Amino acid sequence: MKNFEKHFTTIVLSSYAIFLFYLLSTGAIAKFINPRLSFLSVIALLIIGVMIFRNLAKNSGQSKHPTTCQCGHHEAEKFQPSNLLLFLPIFLSVMVGPGTLSYQPDNNPGQNGGIATTTSINPNGVIVTRYANPNQFANNNNALNQNLSPGNNNQNQSQETEKAQDVAAQFIPAGYEEYTQLNIGDTIFDTPKAPKQKLTHAKIFLRGKVIHSPLLKADEIIVYRVVITCCAADGMPLGIVVKLPEKSDFQPDEWVGVEGTVQLLPFDEKLKSIDPIAAMVPPEKIYPYFTAAKAYQVQPPREEYLFP
């Protein structure tokens, strides 16, 4: 095929450009990199555009050297099947949508804080997790998944989910100030800029994913978020030990919101094997301990990662 190499290169570059544009336009790029670095993706997209233009302009208007030339300086274009591997990243990205990182503790089988697993797959092949305690945010993503059917409009469902995430992001209980795990970490690591007194005397709202550990008491959980400085490859979980008003009925990795206060306690060395907690211990060997007056399930925020 005449100019096959040029056409193939154009198709490959165009595929990457379309995929990168999709990530930027939908905001899914935040699943991979810190949004503050999105300008680098824009620059990459512009560079790919220039490469496509230059590739299309190459040899335009010129007669191509005959592929049957016997001069010994030119070879006929040959397609190598291995070139198709260039499409593999695009194919995998289409087949497996962008997800968020989660911390998987190294617990022994069956040691999940006494919480029974209630995850199942419905007839439509959708994973459904049922929770023990309904609350004001019970119409969550899993509930939406249970109502999925082949005839439903996926775009409308996506819009409803985004609206629910917006509501979750705006919800802060009256009289409380929202702190993130990153805010609390900055406070205990950098006292001059963020006095500890403000942290320990504030009524705090904290949200994140749940971790259970056999090293904690029955009424304790870890509420954590993943922090990304540059990209998903450097993701680090930061977690706070939370004492609940009663024994936990929350599932691992379920999003919860807790209202309460923070104490700074001497670090218990037996907890150093739990990465999200150990990462929150400054040189003076103290760590934040959250006592919750209320705890309930919430919708995940639009941006599940924290970005410094």
C-alpha positions in Angstrom: 0.0 0.0 0.0 1.4 3.3 -1.0 2.4 5.7 1.8 1.3 3.0 4.3 3.8 3.9 6.9 2.7 7.6 6.9 -1.0 6.6 7.2 -0.3 4.1 10.0 1.7 6.7 11.9 -1.1 9.2 11.5 -3.6 6.8 12.9 -1.5 5.9 15.9 -0.8 9.6 16.8 -4.4 10.5 16.2 -5.6 7.7 18.6 -3.3 9.0 21.3 -4.4 12.6 20.7 -8.1 11.7 21.0 -7.5 9.7 24.2 -5.5 12.5 25.8 -8.1 15.1 24.8 -10.8 12.8 26.3 -9.0 12.7 29.6 -8.5 16.4 29.7 -12.0 17.3 28.7 -13.7 15.0 31.1 -11.4 15.7 34.0 -10.4 12.0 34.2 -6.8 13.1 33.9 -7.0 13.7 37.7 -7.1 9.9 38.1 -3.5 9.8 36.8 -1.8 13.1 37.6 -2.0 16.0 39.9 -4.4 18.5 38.2 -1.8 21.3 38.7 0.3 19.4 36.2 -2.4 19.1 33.6 -0.7 21.9 31.6 2.0 19.3 30.7 -0.7 17.1 29.2 -1.9 20.1 27.1 1.7 20.6 25.9 1.9 16.9 25.0 -1.4 17.2 23.1 0.0 20.1 21.1 3.2 18.3 20.4 1.2 15.3 19.1 -0.8 17.6 16.9 2.3 19.1 15.4 3.7 15.5 14.8 0.5 14.6 13.0 0.6 17.7 10.8 4.3 17.1 9.9 3.6 13.5 9.2 0.8 14.3 6.8 2.8 17.0 5.2 5.8 14.7 4.6 6.4 13.9 1.0 3.2 15.7 0.0 3.3 16.9 -3.6 6.4 14.8 -4.2 6.6 11.6 -6.2 7.4 8.7 -4.0 10.4 6.6 -5.0 9.1 3.4 -6.7 9.0 0.5 -4.4 10.4 -1.7 -7.2 13.5 0.4 -7.3 16.7 -1.7 -7.7 19.1 1.0 -6.7 19.9 -0.7 -3.5 19.2 2.5 -1.4 15.4 2.0 -0.9 13.4 -0.8 0.5 9.7 -1.6 0.0 7.5 -0.7 2.9 6.8 -3.7 5.1 4.2 -3.9 7.9 5.5 -5.5 11.1 2.7 -7.1 13.2 4.5 -5.9 16.3 3.6 -2.3 15.3 0.1 -3.1 16.5 1.4 -3.1 20.1 1.3 0.7 19.8 -2.5 0.5 20.2 -2.3 -1.7 23.3 -2.3 1.2 25.8 -5.3 2.7 24.1 -7.1 -0.6 24.0 -6.5 -1.3 27.6 -7.6 2.2 28.6 -10.9 1.8 26.7 -11.6 -1.7 28.1 -10.6 -0.8 31.7 -11.9 2.6 32.7 -9.7 4.9 34.9 -10.1 3.9 38.6 -8.8 5.3 41.9 -6.1 3.8 44.0 -7.0 2.1 47.3 -4.9 0.9 50.1 -5.1 -2.9 50.8 -4.0 -3.7 54.3 -2.1 -7.0 54.9 -4.7 -8.5 57.1 -5.0 -12.3 57.8 -7.9 -13.9 56.0 -11.1 -13.4 57.8 -9.7 -10.6 60.1 -11.7 -7.6 58.9 -12.9 -6.3 62.3 -15.8 -8.6 62.6 -17.6 -7.2 59.5 -19.2 -9.8 57.2 -18.8 -9.4 53.5 -22.0 -8.5 51.7 -20.7 -8.0 48.2 -22.5 -9.7 45.3 -23.0 -9.6 41.6 -26.5 -8.8 40.3 -28.0 -10.4 37.1 -26.6 -7.6 35.0 -23.0 -8.3 36.0 -22.8 -5.3 38.3 -20.9 -5.5 41.6 -23.3 -4.5 44.4 -22.3 -3.9 48.0 -25.1 -3.7 50.6 -24.5 -1.7 53.7 -25.9 -2.3 57.2 -26.8 1.2 58.2 -28.9 3.4 55.9 -28.5 7.2 56.3 -29.1 10.5 54.6 -26.7 9.5 51.8 -28.1 6.0 51.3 -28.8 6.7 47.6 -25.2 6.2 46.7 -23.4 4.9 43.7 -24.0 1.2 44.7 -27.7 1.9 44.9 -27.6 3.4 41.5 -25.8 0.3 40.2 -28.5 -2.0 41.6 -31.0 -0.2 39.4 -29.0 -0.6 36.2 -30.6 -2.3 33.3 -29.5 -2.7 29.6 -32.1 -0.1 28.6 -31.0 2.6 31.0 -29.3 5.8 29.7 -25.7 5.7 30.9 -25.2 9.4 30.3 -28.1 10.3 32.6 -26.8 8.0 35.3 -23.4 9.6 35.0 -24.9 13.1 35.4 -26.9 11.9 38.5 -23.7 10.5 40.0 -21.8 13.7 39.4 -24.7 15.7 41.0 -24.6 13.4 44.0 -20.8 13.9 44.2 -21.3 17.7 44.1 -23.8 17.5 47.0 -21.4 15.4 49.0 -18.5 17.8 48.4 -20.6 20.8 49.5 -22.0 19.0 52.7 -20.3 20.2 55.9 -22.3 19.9 59.1 -23.2 23.2 60.8 -20.6 24.3 63.4 -17.9 22.0 61.9 -14.9 22.8 59.7 -13.7 20.3 57.2 -10.2 19.0 57.5 -8.6 16.5 55.2 -6.0 14.0 56.2 -3.5 16.2 54.3 -4.6 19.3 56.4 -4.1 17.4 59.6 -0.7 16.1 58.4 0.5 19.6 57.5 -0.6 20.8 61.0 1.3 18.2 63.0 4.4 18.3 60.8 4.6 22.1 60.4 3.6 23.7 63.7 4.8 27.3 63.0 2.5 27.6 60.0 -0.4 25.6 61.4 -0.6 25.7 65.3 -1.7 22.4 66.9 -4.0 24.3 69.2 -6.3 25.2 66.4 -6.5 21.5 65.4 -7.1 20.1 68.8 -9.7 22.7 69.7 -11.8 22.6 66.5 -14.9 20.7 65.7 -13.8 18.7 62.6 -15.6 17.0 59.8 -13.4 14.3 58.1 -14.2 12.1 55.1 -12.5 9.2 53.5 -12.3 5.5 52.9 -12.5 2.8 55.6 -9.8 0.4 56.7 -10.3 -2.2 59.3 -7.4 -3.7 61.2 -7.1 -6.5 63.8 -4.7 -4.2 65.6 -7.5 -1.7 66.4 -10.4 -2.0 68.8 -13.9 -3.1 67.6 -15.1 0.5 67.7 -12.1 1.9 65.8 -11.5 2.3 62.1 -9.0 4.1 59.9 -10.4 6.8 57.6 -7.9 7.4 54.8 -7.3 9.3 51.5 -4.6 8.8 48.9 -2.3 11.8 48.3 -0.8 12.3 44.9 2.1 14.8 44.5 3.0 14.2 40.9 1.1 11.2 39.5 -0.6 8.0 40.5 2.7 6.2 40.7 3.7 8.2 43.9 0.3 7.8 45.5 0.5 7.6 49.3 -2.3 6.7 51.8 -2.8 9.0 54.8 -5.1 7.8 57.5 -6.5 8.8 60.8 -7.6 6.4 63.6 -11.2 7.1 64.3 -13.1 6.0 67.5 -16.7 5.5 66.5 -19.7 6.1 68.7 -20.4 2.3 68.5 -19.0 -0.8 66.9 -18.3 -0.4 63.2 -20.8 -1.6 60.6 -18.8 0.0 57.7 -17.4 -2.0 54.9 -13.7 -1.8 53.8 -13.2 1.0 51.3 -16.6 2.4 52.0 -16.7 6.2 52.0 -17.7 7.7 55.4 -18.0 11.1 57.0 -17.2 11.5 60.7 -17.9 14.5 63.0 -15.8 15.0 66.1 -12.6 16.2 67.6 -8.9 15.4 67.2 -6.4 14.5 70.0 -2.6 14.1 69.6 -1.6 11.0 71.4 1.8 9.2 71.9 2.3 6.9 68.9 1.7 3.2 69.7 4.5 1.3 68.0 2.3 -1.7 67.3 0.5 0.4 64.7 3.6 1.1 62.7 2.8 -1.7 60.3 -0.3 0.2 59.1 1.1 2.5 56.4 -1.6 5.2 56.4 -1.1 5.7 60.1 2.7 5.5 60.1 2.8 8.2 57.5 1.1 10.6 59.9 3.7 10.3 62.7 6.1 13.3 63.0 9.5 13.1 64.7 8.1 13.7 68.1 6.2 10.4 67.8 2.7 11.7 68.2 -0.3 10.8 66.0 -3.8 12.2 65.5 -6.7 10.3 67.1 -10.2 11.2 66.1 -13.1 10.8 68.4 -16.4 10.8 66.4 -19.7 12.0 67.7 -21.3 10.9 64.5 -20.3 8.6 61.6 -22.2 7.8 58.5 -21.8 6.8 54.9 -21.2 9.6 52.3 -20.8 9.9 48.6 -17.2 10.0 47.3 -16.2 13.5 46.3 -15.6 14.3 42.7 -11.8 14.2 43.2 -11.1 11.3 45.5 -7.4 12.0 45.7 -5.8 14.7 47.8 -3.3 17.0 46.0 -0.7 19.0 47.9 
